Protein backbone atom coordinates (compact mmCIF):
# COMPACT_ATOMS: atom_id res chain seq x y z
CA UNK A 1 0.00 0.00 0.00
CA UNK A 2 1.44 3.36 -1.02
CA UNK A 3 0.31 5.30 2.04
CA UNK A 4 1.34 2.84 4.73
CA UNK A 5 4.27 0.92 3.18
CA UNK A 6 5.86 2.20 -0.04
CA UNK A 7 6.02 5.95 0.67
CA UNK A 8 7.19 5.71 4.31
CA UNK A 9 10.03 3.36 3.29
CA UNK A 10 10.96 5.53 0.30
CA UNK A 11 11.39 8.58 2.56
CA UNK A 12 14.44 6.95 4.14
CA UNK A 13 16.19 5.84 0.95
CA UNK A 14 15.10 8.28 -1.78
CA UNK A 15 14.48 11.94 -2.54
CA UNK A 16 10.65 11.93 -2.27
CA UNK A 17 8.72 14.98 -3.42
CA UNK A 18 5.00 15.76 -3.42
CA UNK A 19 2.66 16.90 -6.17
CA UNK A 20 -0.82 18.25 -5.53
CA UNK A 21 -3.09 16.10 -7.70
CA UNK A 22 -6.54 17.60 -8.23
CA UNK A 23 -7.99 15.23 -10.82
CA UNK A 24 -9.92 11.96 -10.43
CA UNK A 25 -8.58 9.48 -7.88
CA UNK A 26 -10.14 6.57 -6.01
CA UNK A 27 -8.44 4.45 -3.40
CA UNK A 28 -9.18 0.84 -4.34
CA UNK A 29 -7.47 -0.79 -1.37
CA UNK A 30 -10.42 -3.06 -0.54
CA UNK A 31 -12.62 -5.34 -2.62
CA UNK A 32 -15.60 -3.09 -1.84
CA UNK A 33 -13.82 0.09 -2.94
CA UNK A 34 -12.56 -1.68 -6.10
CA UNK A 35 -16.14 -2.74 -6.90
CA UNK A 36 -17.62 0.69 -6.14
CA UNK A 37 -14.99 2.52 -8.24
CA UNK A 38 -15.74 0.29 -11.22
CA UNK A 39 -19.51 0.56 -10.83
CA UNK A 40 -19.15 4.36 -10.76
CA UNK A 41 -17.89 4.17 -14.35
CA UNK A 42 -21.43 3.14 -15.38
CA UNK A 43 -23.00 6.25 -13.81
CA UNK A 44 -24.27 9.09 -15.98
CA UNK A 45 -22.21 11.19 -15.94
CA UNK A 46 -19.32 9.12 -14.57
CA UNK A 47 -16.77 10.62 -12.18
CA UNK A 48 -14.05 9.55 -14.61
CA UNK A 49 -14.60 10.16 -18.32
CA UNK A 50 -12.87 7.78 -20.74
CA UNK A 51 -13.85 9.89 -23.75
CA UNK A 52 -12.56 13.36 -22.80
CA UNK A 53 -10.55 14.63 -25.81
CA UNK A 54 -8.41 16.80 -23.50
CA UNK A 55 -7.21 13.74 -21.59
CA UNK A 56 -7.17 10.79 -24.01
CA UNK A 57 -7.24 7.32 -22.51
CA UNK A 58 -5.15 4.61 -24.16
CA UNK A 59 -5.01 0.88 -23.54
CA UNK A 60 -3.09 -2.08 -24.92
CA UNK A 61 -4.41 -3.35 -28.24
CA UNK A 62 -6.10 -6.71 -27.88
CA UNK A 63 -6.72 -7.59 -31.54
CA UNK A 64 -10.07 -9.14 -30.66
CA UNK A 65 -13.21 -9.05 -32.77
CA UNK A 66 -16.00 -6.72 -31.68
CA UNK A 67 -18.62 -7.96 -29.26
CA UNK A 68 -21.46 -9.95 -30.75
CA UNK A 69 -24.89 -9.44 -29.20
CA UNK A 70 -28.20 -11.05 -30.11
CA UNK A 71 -31.54 -9.91 -28.65
CA UNK A 72 -29.95 -8.35 -25.54
CA UNK A 73 -31.19 -5.56 -23.31
CA UNK A 74 -28.26 -3.42 -22.16
CA UNK A 75 -28.57 -0.37 -19.89
CA UNK A 76 -25.76 1.68 -18.27
CA UNK A 77 -23.03 -0.82 -19.12
CA UNK A 78 -19.49 -1.01 -20.42
CA UNK A 79 -18.92 -3.96 -22.75
CA UNK A 80 -15.38 -4.94 -23.72
CA UNK A 81 -14.08 -6.60 -26.89
CA UNK A 82 -14.73 -10.13 -28.07
CA UNK A 83 -17.84 -10.96 -26.02
CA UNK A 84 -20.76 -13.24 -26.92
CA UNK A 85 -24.02 -11.92 -25.50
CA UNK A 86 -27.13 -13.96 -26.30
CA UNK A 87 -30.65 -13.00 -25.21
CA UNK A 88 -29.40 -11.55 -21.94
CA UNK A 89 -30.11 -8.52 -19.78
CA UNK A 90 -27.24 -6.35 -18.54
CA UNK A 91 -27.83 -3.38 -16.26
CA UNK A 92 -25.30 -1.09 -14.56
CA UNK A 93 -22.48 -3.58 -15.14
CA UNK A 94 -19.04 -3.96 -16.67
CA UNK A 95 -18.41 -6.90 -18.99
CA UNK A 96 -14.75 -7.84 -19.57
CA UNK A 97 -13.01 -9.26 -22.64
CA UNK A 98 -14.18 -12.56 -24.13
CA UNK A 99 -17.13 -12.78 -21.73
CA UNK A 100 -20.02 -15.08 -22.59
CA UNK A 101 -23.58 -14.56 -21.36
CA UNK A 102 -26.12 -17.15 -22.42
CA UNK A 103 -29.89 -16.98 -22.98
CA UNK A 104 -31.94 -15.74 -20.06
CA UNK A 105 -28.95 -14.61 -18.01
CA UNK A 106 -29.18 -11.31 -16.15
CA UNK A 107 -26.41 -9.19 -14.66
CA UNK A 108 -27.17 -6.17 -12.50
CA UNK A 109 -24.54 -4.15 -10.60
CA UNK A 110 -21.90 -6.67 -11.57
CA UNK A 111 -18.33 -6.61 -12.76
CA UNK A 112 -17.46 -9.55 -14.98
CA UNK A 113 -13.68 -9.69 -15.40
CA UNK A 114 -13.79 -11.74 -18.62
CA UNK A 115 -11.76 -14.65 -19.92
CA UNK A 116 -8.21 -15.39 -21.09
CA UNK A 117 -9.38 -17.64 -23.91
CA UNK A 118 -12.33 -18.71 -26.02
CA UNK A 119 -14.02 -22.08 -25.80
CA UNK A 120 -15.52 -23.48 -28.99
CA UNK A 121 -19.10 -24.75 -29.13
CA UNK A 122 -17.69 -28.32 -29.25
CA UNK A 123 -15.54 -27.70 -26.16
CA UNK A 124 -18.52 -26.22 -24.31
CA UNK A 125 -20.69 -29.25 -25.20
CA UNK A 126 -17.97 -31.67 -24.12
CA UNK A 127 -17.44 -29.89 -20.78
CA UNK A 128 -21.17 -29.90 -20.06
CA UNK A 129 -21.51 -33.59 -20.97
CA UNK A 130 -18.71 -34.30 -18.47
CA UNK A 131 -20.54 -32.34 -15.77
CA UNK A 132 -18.01 -29.50 -15.91
CA UNK A 133 -18.72 -25.80 -16.17
CA UNK A 134 -17.70 -23.86 -19.28
CA UNK A 135 -16.43 -20.29 -19.09
CA UNK A 136 -19.19 -17.68 -18.91
CA UNK A 137 -22.61 -17.20 -17.38
CA UNK A 138 -25.01 -20.08 -18.00
CA UNK A 139 -28.60 -19.97 -19.18
CA UNK A 140 -31.19 -18.33 -16.91
CA UNK A 141 -28.57 -17.32 -14.33
CA UNK A 142 -29.30 -14.14 -12.37
CA UNK A 143 -26.31 -12.33 -10.83
CA UNK A 144 -26.31 -9.04 -8.94
CA UNK A 145 -23.97 -7.00 -6.75
CA UNK A 146 -20.80 -9.00 -7.31
CA UNK A 147 -17.46 -9.39 -9.04
CA UNK A 148 -17.13 -12.39 -11.35
CA UNK A 149 -13.47 -13.38 -11.52
CA UNK A 150 -11.57 -14.24 -14.72
CA UNK A 151 -12.53 -17.43 -16.54
GUVODO-496051 format. One record per residue (C-alpha): residue number from 1; residue in one letter; x, y, z. Coordinates in nm, 2 decimals. Each point is the difference from the previous one (the first is absolute). Layout:
   seq   type       c1       c2       c3
   NUM      A        X        Y        Z
...
! end
This chain:
   seq   type       c1       c2       c3
     1      X     0.00     0.00     0.00
     2      X     0.14     0.34    -0.10
     3      X    -0.11     0.19     0.30
     4      X     0.10    -0.25     0.27
     5      X     0.30    -0.19    -0.15
     6      X     0.16     0.13    -0.32
     7      X     0.01     0.38     0.07
     8      X     0.12    -0.03     0.36
     9      X     0.28    -0.23    -0.10
    10      X     0.10     0.21    -0.30
    11      X     0.04     0.31     0.23
    12      X     0.30    -0.16     0.15
    13      X     0.18    -0.12    -0.32
    14      X    -0.11     0.25    -0.27
    15      X    -0.06     0.36    -0.07
    16      X    -0.38     0.00     0.02
    17      X    -0.20     0.31    -0.11
    18      X    -0.37     0.08     0.00
    19      X    -0.23     0.11    -0.28
    20      X    -0.35     0.13     0.07
    21      X    -0.23    -0.21    -0.22
    22      X    -0.34     0.15    -0.05
    23      X    -0.15    -0.24    -0.26
    24      X    -0.19    -0.32     0.04
    25      X     0.13    -0.25     0.25
    26      X    -0.15    -0.29     0.19
    27      X     0.17    -0.22     0.26
    28      X    -0.08    -0.36    -0.09
    29      X     0.17    -0.16     0.29
    30      X    -0.29    -0.23     0.09
    31      X    -0.22    -0.22    -0.21
    32      X    -0.30     0.22     0.08
    33      X     0.18     0.32    -0.11
    34      X     0.12    -0.18    -0.32
    35      X    -0.35    -0.10    -0.08
    36      X    -0.15     0.34     0.08
    37      X     0.26     0.18    -0.21
    38      X    -0.07    -0.22    -0.30
    39      X    -0.38     0.03     0.04
    40      X     0.04     0.38     0.00
    41      X     0.12    -0.02    -0.36
    42      X    -0.35    -0.11    -0.10
    43      X    -0.16     0.32     0.16
    44      X    -0.13     0.28    -0.22
    45      X     0.21     0.21     0.01
    46      X     0.29    -0.21     0.13
    47      X     0.25     0.15     0.24
    48      X     0.28    -0.11    -0.24
    49      X    -0.06     0.07    -0.37
    50      X     0.17    -0.24    -0.24
    51      X    -0.10     0.21    -0.30
    52      X     0.13     0.35     0.09
    53      X     0.21     0.12    -0.30
    54      X     0.21     0.22     0.23
    55      X     0.12    -0.31     0.19
    56      X     0.00    -0.29    -0.24
    57      X     0.00    -0.35     0.15
    58      X     0.20    -0.27    -0.17
    59      X     0.02    -0.37     0.07
    60      X     0.19    -0.30    -0.14
    61      X    -0.13    -0.13    -0.33
    62      X    -0.17    -0.33     0.03
    63      X    -0.06    -0.09    -0.36
    64      X    -0.34    -0.15     0.08
    65      X    -0.31     0.00    -0.21
    66      X    -0.28     0.24     0.11
    67      X    -0.26    -0.13     0.24
    68      X    -0.29    -0.20    -0.15
    69      X    -0.34     0.06     0.16
    70      X    -0.33    -0.17    -0.09
    71      X    -0.33     0.12     0.15
    72      X     0.15     0.16     0.31
    73      X    -0.12     0.27     0.22
    74      X     0.29     0.22     0.11
    75      X    -0.03     0.30     0.23
    76      X     0.28     0.21     0.16
    77      X     0.28    -0.25    -0.08
    78      X     0.35    -0.02    -0.13
    79      X     0.06    -0.30    -0.23
    80      X     0.35    -0.09    -0.10
    81      X     0.13    -0.17    -0.32
    82      X    -0.06    -0.35    -0.12
    83      X    -0.31    -0.09     0.21
    84      X    -0.30    -0.22    -0.09
    85      X    -0.32     0.13     0.14
    86      X    -0.31    -0.21    -0.08
    87      X    -0.36     0.10     0.11
    88      X     0.13     0.14     0.33
    89      X    -0.07     0.31     0.21
    90      X     0.29     0.22     0.13
    91      X    -0.06     0.29     0.22
    92      X     0.25     0.23     0.17
    93      X     0.28    -0.25    -0.05
    94      X     0.35    -0.04    -0.16
    95      X     0.06    -0.29    -0.23
    96      X     0.36    -0.09    -0.06
    97      X     0.18    -0.15    -0.30
    98      X    -0.12    -0.33    -0.15
    99      X    -0.29    -0.02     0.24
   100      X    -0.29    -0.23    -0.09
   101      X    -0.36     0.05     0.12
   102      X    -0.25    -0.26    -0.10
   103      X    -0.38     0.02    -0.06
   104      X    -0.20     0.13     0.29
   105      X     0.29     0.11     0.21
   106      X    -0.02     0.33     0.19
   107      X     0.28     0.21     0.14
   108      X    -0.08     0.30     0.22
   109      X     0.27     0.20     0.19
   110      X     0.26    -0.25    -0.10
   111      X     0.36     0.01    -0.12
   112      X     0.08    -0.29    -0.22
   113      X     0.38    -0.02    -0.04
   114      X    -0.01    -0.20    -0.32
   115      X     0.20    -0.30    -0.13
   116      X     0.36    -0.07    -0.12
   117      X    -0.12    -0.22    -0.28
   118      X    -0.29    -0.11    -0.21
   119      X    -0.17    -0.34     0.02
   120      X    -0.15    -0.14    -0.32
   121      X    -0.36    -0.13    -0.01
   122      X     0.14    -0.35    -0.02
   123      X     0.22     0.06     0.31
   124      X    -0.30     0.15     0.19
   125      X    -0.22    -0.30    -0.09
   126      X     0.27    -0.25     0.11
   127      X     0.06     0.18     0.33
   128      X    -0.38     0.00     0.07
   129      X    -0.03    -0.37    -0.09
   130      X     0.28    -0.07     0.25
   131      X    -0.18     0.20     0.27
   132      X     0.25     0.28    -0.01
   133      X    -0.07     0.37    -0.03
   134      X     0.10     0.19    -0.31
   135      X     0.13     0.36     0.02
   136      X    -0.28     0.26     0.02
   137      X    -0.34     0.05     0.15
   138      X    -0.24    -0.29    -0.06
   139      X    -0.36     0.01    -0.12
   140      X    -0.26     0.17     0.23
   141      X     0.26     0.10     0.26
   142      X    -0.07     0.32     0.19
   143      X     0.30     0.18     0.16
   144      X     0.00     0.33     0.19
   145      X     0.23     0.20     0.21
   146      X     0.32    -0.20    -0.05
   147      X     0.33    -0.04    -0.17
   148      X     0.04    -0.30    -0.24
   149      X     0.36    -0.10    -0.01
   150      X     0.19    -0.08    -0.32
   151      X    -0.09    -0.32    -0.18
! end
